[in-house]
Amino acid sequence: MSPTPADLVNALELGGRAASIERDLALAQLPRLTDAGALEGTRVRGELRFGMFEGRATVDTRVSGTVVLTCQRCLKPCQVRVLEVAPLIVVATDEDVVPAGFDPILGDAERLPVIEVMEEQLLLGLPLVAAHPPGTDCQREAGPQPGPDEVSDQQRPFANLRELLDKRER
């Protein structure tokens, strides 16, 4: 999905005025988040504060909200709180030098896609594995996990492999 003209901003102009943009975003506006497994009920808020550093546009981002993902323990929807804050500097190419204290964002400073910047930061804030928090029904359903000394009925298909190999060699 390509950005609409309303989503493209001139970061240089906004940086010169120290302007900021705030957006409430729904899942329908975030196709990459949907591809990452987000479900209906996802609501996020993005804030971009523009500035200038050594003649280049900077963007202080803050993306927060609730993303609904599939719990990897019980496979039911779970809400994950996300808060991602990052100071970005707009660079035209991968070879551009990035000053200390900034993360690069590749793009055209005169046509910066606001929602894509917010979505990128949101994706960076997602957990590697979504799961309900400790103490919820999800973990009680799974039951306590046995320790190494408590495993007695566990099948061990290769337990006697050494014995079989020794017999075969004789």
C-alpha positions as CSV (number, residue, x, y, z in Angstrom):
1,M,0.0,0.0,0.0
2,S,1.6,3.2,-1.1
3,P,1.3,6.3,1.1
4,T,-1.4,8.9,0.2
5,P,-0.4,12.5,-0.3
6,A,-1.7,13.4,3.1
7,D,0.7,10.9,4.7
8,L,3.7,12.4,3.0
9,V,5.3,15.3,4.8
10,N,8.2,17.6,4.2
11,A,10.4,16.7,7.2
12,L,12.8,19.6,6.4
13,E,10.0,22.1,6.6
14,L,8.5,20.6,9.7
15,G,11.9,20.3,11.3
16,G,12.6,24.0,10.7
17,R,9.4,24.8,12.6
18,A,9.9,22.1,15.3
19,A,6.5,20.8,14.4
20,S,4.9,17.6,15.6
21,I,2.3,15.2,14.3
22,E,0.1,12.8,16.3
23,R,-2.0,10.0,14.8
24,D,-4.2,7.3,16.1
25,L,-3.8,4.3,13.9
26,A,-6.1,1.3,13.3
27,L,-5.0,-2.0,12.0
28,A,-6.3,-1.3,8.5
29,Q,-3.7,1.4,8.2
30,L,-0.8,-0.9,9.1
31,P,-0.4,-3.6,6.5
32,R,3.1,-4.7,7.6
33,L,1.8,-5.1,11.2
34,T,-1.0,-7.3,9.8
35,D,1.6,-9.4,8.0
36,A,3.4,-9.7,11.3
37,G,0.3,-11.4,12.8
38,A,-1.6,-8.5,14.4
39,L,-5.3,-9.1,14.9
40,E,-8.4,-6.9,15.1
41,G,-8.6,-4.8,18.2
42,T,-5.1,-3.4,17.7
43,R,-4.9,0.3,18.5
44,V,-1.8,2.5,18.5
45,R,-0.9,6.1,18.8
46,G,2.1,7.6,17.1
47,E,3.8,10.9,17.8
48,L,6.5,12.4,15.6
49,R,8.4,15.5,16.7
50,F,10.5,17.0,13.9
51,G,13.8,18.9,14.3
52,M,17.0,19.7,12.6
53,F,20.6,18.5,13.2
54,E,23.5,19.7,11.1
55,G,21.1,20.6,8.3
56,R,19.3,17.3,8.3
57,A,15.8,16.4,9.3
58,T,15.4,14.5,12.6
59,V,12.3,12.8,13.9
60,D,11.8,11.9,17.6
61,T,9.3,9.0,17.5
62,R,7.1,7.7,20.2
63,V,4.7,4.9,19.3
64,S,2.5,3.3,22.0
65,G,-0.6,1.2,22.2
66,T,-2.0,-2.3,22.3
67,V,-1.3,-4.8,19.7
68,V,-3.5,-8.0,19.6
69,L,-1.4,-11.0,18.7
70,T,-1.8,-14.8,18.9
71,C,-0.3,-16.2,22.1
72,Q,2.3,-18.8,21.3
73,R,1.3,-20.9,24.3
74,C,-2.4,-21.2,24.0
75,L,-3.0,-19.9,20.5
76,K,-5.6,-17.4,21.7
77,P,-5.5,-13.7,21.2
78,C,-3.5,-11.7,23.7
79,Q,-3.0,-8.0,24.1
80,V,0.6,-6.8,24.0
81,R,1.5,-3.3,25.3
82,V,4.0,-1.6,23.1
83,L,6.0,1.5,23.7
84,E,8.8,2.4,21.3
85,V,10.8,5.6,21.5
86,A,13.6,6.4,19.1
87,P,15.5,9.5,17.8
88,L,15.8,9.2,14.0
89,I,17.6,11.1,11.4
90,V,16.5,11.0,7.8
91,V,19.2,9.7,5.4
92,A,19.1,9.5,1.6
93,T,21.3,6.5,1.2
94,D,22.7,3.6,3.3
95,E,26.2,5.2,3.0
96,D,25.3,8.4,4.7
97,V,27.0,9.0,8.0
98,V,24.6,8.7,11.0
99,P,25.6,11.0,14.0
100,A,25.8,9.4,17.4
101,G,22.5,9.3,19.3
102,F,20.4,8.8,16.2
103,D,19.0,5.8,14.3
104,P,18.8,6.2,10.5
105,I,15.6,6.2,8.6
106,L,16.1,5.8,4.9
107,G,13.9,8.1,2.8
108,D,13.3,11.4,1.1
109,A,13.2,14.1,3.7
110,E,10.8,16.1,1.5
111,R,8.4,13.2,1.1
112,L,8.5,11.3,4.3
113,P,5.7,8.8,4.8
114,V,4.4,9.4,8.4
115,I,2.4,6.2,8.8
116,E,5.3,4.0,7.5
117,V,7.7,5.7,10.0
118,M,5.3,4.9,12.8
119,E,4.7,1.4,11.6
120,E,8.4,0.7,11.4
121,Q,8.9,1.7,15.0
122,L,5.9,-0.3,16.1
123,L,7.3,-3.4,14.4
124,L,10.6,-2.9,16.3
125,G,8.7,-2.8,19.6
126,L,6.9,-6.1,19.1
127,P,8.0,-9.0,21.2
128,L,9.8,-11.9,19.5
129,V,7.2,-14.3,21.0
130,A,3.8,-13.2,21.9
131,A,2.4,-14.7,25.1
132,H,0.0,-13.9,27.9
133,P,1.6,-12.4,31.0
134,P,2.7,-14.7,33.8
135,G,-0.1,-15.8,36.2
136,T,-2.9,-15.8,33.5
137,D,-5.2,-18.6,32.6
138,C,-3.0,-19.4,29.6
139,Q,-0.1,-20.5,31.8
140,R,-2.4,-22.4,34.3
141,E,-3.9,-24.4,31.3
142,A,-0.4,-25.5,30.3
143,G,0.3,-26.6,33.9
144,P,3.6,-26.6,35.7
145,Q,6.4,-27.8,33.6
146,P,8.3,-30.8,35.2
147,G,11.9,-30.3,36.2
148,P,14.7,-32.6,34.9
149,D,14.4,-34.8,38.0
150,E,10.7,-35.2,37.7
151,V,10.6,-36.7,34.2
152,S,9.9,-40.4,34.6
153,D,7.3,-41.4,32.0
154,Q,9.0,-39.5,29.2
155,Q,9.8,-41.7,26.2
156,R,13.5,-41.8,25.2
157,P,13.6,-43.4,21.7
158,F,17.4,-43.3,21.5
159,A,18.1,-44.3,25.1
160,N,19.4,-47.8,24.2
161,L,21.0,-46.8,20.9
162,R,24.6,-47.2,22.2
163,E,23.7,-50.7,23.4
164,L,22.4,-51.6,20.0
165,L,25.4,-50.2,18.2
166,D,27.8,-52.1,20.5
167,K,26.0,-55.4,19.8
168,R,26.1,-54.8,16.1
169,E,29.9,-54.1,16.1
170,R,30.6,-57.5,17.8
